[in-house]
Amino acid sequence: MLRLRPAALVTLMRGAGGEGRRGDPLGVLLIPSLSPVRRCSTPPQPVIAAKQPFPVELKAGKKYGWCACGHSKNQPFCDGAHKKAAPGISPVRFTPEEDKVAWLCGCKRTRSPP
């Protein structure tokens, strides 16, 4: 049995139409069963793949998928490892407009991915 103080149950009791028990010497209500509280899960966090950025040569018009979860063996690019290791994290897809060398984040916690 769960013991709760009446002040914490005012809303619960009013919603259920109950008045509580009067004359209880401890001022405690006994409730035989309550449904368990469902806790919301926190979103998955990325794994740090490297503590420094990755220098990569990008080609104009080519599609890239930057690994956002950190589980890829093909860093800094996605190899699909997030599907099993971190299902709530998706790669960041981008297409550069010009050929260039870029530094892509390795810690996976950048504010401006990739």
Biotite code that builds the C-alpha atoms (Angstrom):
import biotite.structure as struc

atoms = struc.array([
    struc.Atom([0.000, 0.000, 0.000], chain_id="A", res_id=1, res_name="MET", atom_name="CA", element="C"),
    struc.Atom([1.093, 3.508, -0.731], chain_id="A", res_id=2, res_name="LEU", atom_name="CA", element="C"),
    struc.Atom([0.857, 6.170, 1.973], chain_id="A", res_id=3, res_name="ARG", atom_name="CA", element="C"),
    struc.Atom([0.299, 9.742, 0.805], chain_id="A", res_id=4, res_name="LEU", atom_name="CA", element="C"),
    struc.Atom([-0.547, 12.915, 2.717], chain_id="A", res_id=5, res_name="ARG", atom_name="CA", element="C"),
    struc.Atom([-3.981, 14.445, 1.998], chain_id="A", res_id=6, res_name="PRO", atom_name="CA", element="C"),
    struc.Atom([-2.485, 17.730, 0.750], chain_id="A", res_id=7, res_name="ALA", atom_name="CA", element="C"),
    struc.Atom([-0.780, 15.857, -2.070], chain_id="A", res_id=8, res_name="ALA", atom_name="CA", element="C"),
    struc.Atom([-4.028, 14.143, -3.028], chain_id="A", res_id=9, res_name="LEU", atom_name="CA", element="C"),
    struc.Atom([-6.459, 17.069, -3.083], chain_id="A", res_id=10, res_name="VAL", atom_name="CA", element="C"),
    struc.Atom([-6.629, 17.133, -6.862], chain_id="A", res_id=11, res_name="THR", atom_name="CA", element="C"),
    struc.Atom([-6.732, 13.339, -7.079], chain_id="A", res_id=12, res_name="LEU", atom_name="CA", element="C"),
    struc.Atom([-9.546, 13.053, -4.554], chain_id="A", res_id=13, res_name="MET", atom_name="CA", element="C"),
    struc.Atom([-11.599, 15.874, -6.085], chain_id="A", res_id=14, res_name="ARG", atom_name="CA", element="C"),
    struc.Atom([-11.217, 14.325, -9.520], chain_id="A", res_id=15, res_name="GLY", atom_name="CA", element="C"),
    struc.Atom([-12.329, 10.933, -8.185], chain_id="A", res_id=16, res_name="ALA", atom_name="CA", element="C"),
    struc.Atom([-15.230, 12.441, -6.258], chain_id="A", res_id=17, res_name="GLY", atom_name="CA", element="C"),
    struc.Atom([-13.928, 11.170, -2.909], chain_id="A", res_id=18, res_name="GLY", atom_name="CA", element="C"),
    struc.Atom([-13.819, 12.999, 0.381], chain_id="A", res_id=19, res_name="GLU", atom_name="CA", element="C"),
    struc.Atom([-10.982, 11.109, 2.068], chain_id="A", res_id=20, res_name="GLY", atom_name="CA", element="C"),
    struc.Atom([-11.122, 9.511, 5.513], chain_id="A", res_id=21, res_name="ARG", atom_name="CA", element="C"),
    struc.Atom([-11.990, 11.712, 8.449], chain_id="A", res_id=22, res_name="ARG", atom_name="CA", element="C"),
    struc.Atom([-10.717, 11.034, 11.889], chain_id="A", res_id=23, res_name="GLY", atom_name="CA", element="C"),
    struc.Atom([-7.529, 9.357, 10.725], chain_id="A", res_id=24, res_name="ASP", atom_name="CA", element="C"),
    struc.Atom([-5.115, 9.920, 13.652], chain_id="A", res_id=25, res_name="PRO", atom_name="CA", element="C"),
    struc.Atom([-2.058, 10.131, 11.382], chain_id="A", res_id=26, res_name="LEU", atom_name="CA", element="C"),
    struc.Atom([-3.679, 12.293, 8.740], chain_id="A", res_id=27, res_name="GLY", atom_name="CA", element="C"),
    struc.Atom([-2.641, 9.788, 6.084], chain_id="A", res_id=28, res_name="VAL", atom_name="CA", element="C"),
    struc.Atom([-4.742, 8.252, 3.348], chain_id="A", res_id=29, res_name="LEU", atom_name="CA", element="C"),
    struc.Atom([-4.143, 4.677, 2.340], chain_id="A", res_id=30, res_name="LEU", atom_name="CA", element="C"),
    struc.Atom([-4.645, 3.981, -1.344], chain_id="A", res_id=31, res_name="ILE", atom_name="CA", element="C"),
    struc.Atom([-4.703, 0.299, -2.238], chain_id="A", res_id=32, res_name="PRO", atom_name="CA", element="C"),
    struc.Atom([-3.407, 0.597, -5.786], chain_id="A", res_id=33, res_name="SER", atom_name="CA", element="C"),
    struc.Atom([-2.125, 3.241, -8.114], chain_id="A", res_id=34, res_name="LEU", atom_name="CA", element="C"),
    struc.Atom([-1.003, 2.695, -11.658], chain_id="A", res_id=35, res_name="SER", atom_name="CA", element="C"),
    struc.Atom([2.773, 2.908, -12.033], chain_id="A", res_id=36, res_name="PRO", atom_name="CA", element="C"),
    struc.Atom([4.215, 6.203, -13.186], chain_id="A", res_id=37, res_name="VAL", atom_name="CA", element="C"),
    struc.Atom([5.492, 6.076, -16.759], chain_id="A", res_id=38, res_name="ARG", atom_name="CA", element="C"),
    struc.Atom([8.738, 7.931, -17.082], chain_id="A", res_id=39, res_name="ARG", atom_name="CA", element="C"),
    struc.Atom([9.512, 9.592, -20.362], chain_id="A", res_id=40, res_name="CYS", atom_name="CA", element="C"),
    struc.Atom([12.734, 8.393, -21.864], chain_id="A", res_id=41, res_name="SER", atom_name="CA", element="C"),
    struc.Atom([15.480, 10.851, -22.646], chain_id="A", res_id=42, res_name="THR", atom_name="CA", element="C"),
    struc.Atom([16.513, 11.124, -26.244], chain_id="A", res_id=43, res_name="PRO", atom_name="CA", element="C"),
    struc.Atom([19.617, 9.125, -27.159], chain_id="A", res_id=44, res_name="PRO", atom_name="CA", element="C"),
    struc.Atom([22.896, 10.995, -26.839], chain_id="A", res_id=45, res_name="GLN", atom_name="CA", element="C"),
    struc.Atom([25.637, 10.781, -29.463], chain_id="A", res_id=46, res_name="PRO", atom_name="CA", element="C"),
    struc.Atom([28.936, 9.054, -28.748], chain_id="A", res_id=47, res_name="VAL", atom_name="CA", element="C"),
    struc.Atom([32.100, 11.124, -29.125], chain_id="A", res_id=48, res_name="ILE", atom_name="CA", element="C"),
    struc.Atom([33.855, 9.680, -32.171], chain_id="A", res_id=49, res_name="ALA", atom_name="CA", element="C"),
    struc.Atom([36.884, 11.997, -31.943], chain_id="A", res_id=50, res_name="ALA", atom_name="CA", element="C"),
    struc.Atom([37.907, 15.010, -29.896], chain_id="A", res_id=51, res_name="LYS", atom_name="CA", element="C"),
    struc.Atom([39.014, 16.888, -33.000], chain_id="A", res_id=52, res_name="GLN", atom_name="CA", element="C"),
    struc.Atom([37.290, 17.625, -36.322], chain_id="A", res_id=53, res_name="PRO", atom_name="CA", element="C"),
    struc.Atom([37.845, 15.512, -39.430], chain_id="A", res_id=54, res_name="PHE", atom_name="CA", element="C"),
    struc.Atom([39.368, 17.211, -42.495], chain_id="A", res_id=55, res_name="PRO", atom_name="CA", element="C"),
    struc.Atom([37.541, 15.966, -45.608], chain_id="A", res_id=56, res_name="VAL", atom_name="CA", element="C"),
    struc.Atom([37.549, 16.907, -49.274], chain_id="A", res_id=57, res_name="GLU", atom_name="CA", element="C"),
    struc.Atom([33.989, 17.485, -50.448], chain_id="A", res_id=58, res_name="LEU", atom_name="CA", element="C"),
    struc.Atom([32.852, 17.402, -54.077], chain_id="A", res_id=59, res_name="LYS", atom_name="CA", element="C"),
    struc.Atom([30.263, 19.840, -55.425], chain_id="A", res_id=60, res_name="ALA", atom_name="CA", element="C"),
    struc.Atom([26.829, 18.289, -56.035], chain_id="A", res_id=61, res_name="GLY", atom_name="CA", element="C"),
    struc.Atom([27.634, 15.013, -54.244], chain_id="A", res_id=62, res_name="LYS", atom_name="CA", element="C"),
    struc.Atom([25.282, 13.964, -51.423], chain_id="A", res_id=63, res_name="LYS", atom_name="CA", element="C"),
    struc.Atom([26.861, 13.273, -48.034], chain_id="A", res_id=64, res_name="TYR", atom_name="CA", element="C"),
    struc.Atom([25.487, 11.935, -44.766], chain_id="A", res_id=65, res_name="GLY", atom_name="CA", element="C"),
    struc.Atom([27.366, 13.190, -41.695], chain_id="A", res_id=66, res_name="TRP", atom_name="CA", element="C"),
    struc.Atom([27.232, 10.708, -38.799], chain_id="A", res_id=67, res_name="CYS", atom_name="CA", element="C"),
    struc.Atom([25.389, 12.391, -35.923], chain_id="A", res_id=68, res_name="ALA", atom_name="CA", element="C"),
    struc.Atom([25.406, 9.394, -33.538], chain_id="A", res_id=69, res_name="CYS", atom_name="CA", element="C"),
    struc.Atom([29.158, 8.692, -33.413], chain_id="A", res_id=70, res_name="GLY", atom_name="CA", element="C"),
    struc.Atom([28.795, 4.920, -33.940], chain_id="A", res_id=71, res_name="HIS", atom_name="CA", element="C"),
    struc.Atom([29.797, 4.838, -37.623], chain_id="A", res_id=72, res_name="SER", atom_name="CA", element="C"),
    struc.Atom([33.038, 3.037, -38.533], chain_id="A", res_id=73, res_name="LYS", atom_name="CA", element="C"),
    struc.Atom([33.296, 5.377, -41.544], chain_id="A", res_id=74, res_name="ASN", atom_name="CA", element="C"),
    struc.Atom([33.735, 8.649, -39.570], chain_id="A", res_id=75, res_name="GLN", atom_name="CA", element="C"),
    struc.Atom([32.760, 11.403, -40.125], chain_id="A", res_id=76, res_name="PRO", atom_name="CA", element="C"),
    struc.Atom([30.224, 9.909, -42.525], chain_id="A", res_id=77, res_name="PHE", atom_name="CA", element="C"),
    struc.Atom([27.262, 7.654, -41.757], chain_id="A", res_id=78, res_name="CYS", atom_name="CA", element="C"),
    struc.Atom([27.405, 3.912, -42.420], chain_id="A", res_id=79, res_name="ASP", atom_name="CA", element="C"),
    struc.Atom([23.944, 3.092, -40.980], chain_id="A", res_id=80, res_name="GLY", atom_name="CA", element="C"),
    struc.Atom([25.180, 2.070, -37.500], chain_id="A", res_id=81, res_name="ALA", atom_name="CA", element="C"),
    struc.Atom([22.628, 4.439, -35.923], chain_id="A", res_id=82, res_name="HIS", atom_name="CA", element="C"),
    struc.Atom([19.795, 2.080, -36.889], chain_id="A", res_id=83, res_name="LYS", atom_name="CA", element="C"),
    struc.Atom([20.850, -0.383, -34.167], chain_id="A", res_id=84, res_name="LYS", atom_name="CA", element="C"),
    struc.Atom([23.079, 1.630, -31.829], chain_id="A", res_id=85, res_name="ALA", atom_name="CA", element="C"),
    struc.Atom([21.093, 4.900, -31.658], chain_id="A", res_id=86, res_name="ALA", atom_name="CA", element="C"),
    struc.Atom([17.691, 4.584, -33.377], chain_id="A", res_id=87, res_name="PRO", atom_name="CA", element="C"),
    struc.Atom([16.602, 8.078, -32.292], chain_id="A", res_id=88, res_name="GLY", atom_name="CA", element="C"),
    struc.Atom([19.483, 9.840, -34.067], chain_id="A", res_id=89, res_name="ILE", atom_name="CA", element="C"),
    struc.Atom([19.596, 10.360, -37.832], chain_id="A", res_id=90, res_name="SER", atom_name="CA", element="C"),
    struc.Atom([22.498, 11.467, -40.019], chain_id="A", res_id=91, res_name="PRO", atom_name="CA", element="C"),
    struc.Atom([22.679, 15.049, -41.269], chain_id="A", res_id=92, res_name="VAL", atom_name="CA", element="C"),
    struc.Atom([22.426, 14.984, -45.046], chain_id="A", res_id=93, res_name="ARG", atom_name="CA", element="C"),
    struc.Atom([23.979, 17.773, -47.101], chain_id="A", res_id=94, res_name="PHE", atom_name="CA", element="C"),
    struc.Atom([25.196, 18.577, -50.607], chain_id="A", res_id=95, res_name="THR", atom_name="CA", element="C"),
    struc.Atom([28.037, 21.106, -51.009], chain_id="A", res_id=96, res_name="PRO", atom_name="CA", element="C"),
    struc.Atom([27.696, 23.715, -53.748], chain_id="A", res_id=97, res_name="GLU", atom_name="CA", element="C"),
    struc.Atom([31.446, 23.826, -54.484], chain_id="A", res_id=98, res_name="GLU", atom_name="CA", element="C"),
    struc.Atom([34.496, 21.602, -54.208], chain_id="A", res_id=99, res_name="ASP", atom_name="CA", element="C"),
    struc.Atom([36.301, 22.349, -50.965], chain_id="A", res_id=100, res_name="LYS", atom_name="CA", element="C"),
    struc.Atom([38.113, 20.974, -47.948], chain_id="A", res_id=101, res_name="VAL", atom_name="CA", element="C"),
    struc.Atom([35.932, 21.115, -44.834], chain_id="A", res_id=102, res_name="ALA", atom_name="CA", element="C"),
    struc.Atom([36.415, 20.273, -41.177], chain_id="A", res_id=103, res_name="TRP", atom_name="CA", element="C"),
    struc.Atom([33.517, 18.111, -39.959], chain_id="A", res_id=104, res_name="LEU", atom_name="CA", element="C"),
    struc.Atom([32.780, 17.771, -36.249], chain_id="A", res_id=105, res_name="CYS", atom_name="CA", element="C"),
    struc.Atom([34.056, 14.626, -34.536], chain_id="A", res_id=106, res_name="GLY", atom_name="CA", element="C"),
    struc.Atom([32.576, 15.131, -31.052], chain_id="A", res_id=107, res_name="CYS", atom_name="CA", element="C"),
    struc.Atom([28.979, 15.111, -32.428], chain_id="A", res_id=108, res_name="LYS", atom_name="CA", element="C"),
    struc.Atom([27.905, 17.906, -30.063], chain_id="A", res_id=109, res_name="ARG", atom_name="CA", element="C"),
    struc.Atom([28.323, 20.891, -32.375], chain_id="A", res_id=110, res_name="THR", atom_name="CA", element="C"),
    struc.Atom([25.633, 23.559, -32.493], chain_id="A", res_id=111, res_name="ARG", atom_name="CA", element="C"),
    struc.Atom([26.020, 23.877, -36.251], chain_id="A", res_id=112, res_name="SER", atom_name="CA", element="C"),
    struc.Atom([26.352, 20.388, -37.777], chain_id="A", res_id=113, res_name="PRO", atom_name="CA", element="C"),
    struc.Atom([28.129, 19.032, -39.667], chain_id="A", res_id=114, res_name="PRO", atom_name="CA", element="C"),
])
